[in-house]
Amino acid sequence: MNNRIIKGLLGGGLLGLICVVGVSVRSQGEASKTFIFALWYNRVLLGILMGAPWRKISKLHQVLRGGFFGLLVSFSFYAATGFSDVISFFAGIVYGIVLELYLSLE
């Protein structure tokens, strides 16, 4: 595996843990384990996608790519919640950008 994919996987897993903490706080501990796992797994998948060996592009295009893939991946989770978890959906867009910028530090 190339270094970028490994960094993406680790970054996605870490951002997933942040999401798990956030949803646990927002739901006051009432979120199901399945919901929490699905949210964490969604972030891991985002990390793997962002970790793919993309060609070098400008910072602006990196931000746009990160936001687009964050939207794309997070939309599947958002739809699965019956379009109810808006915060996680928008966080996914931001996380896509964060991951892309983090991965471009190579």
Secondary structure, 3 states (H helix, E strand, C coil): CCHHHHHHHHHHHHHHHHHHHHHHHHCCCCCCHHHHHHHHHHHHHHHHHHCCCCCCCCHHHHHHHHHHHHHHHHHHHHHHCCCCCHHHHHHHHHHHHHHHHHHCCC
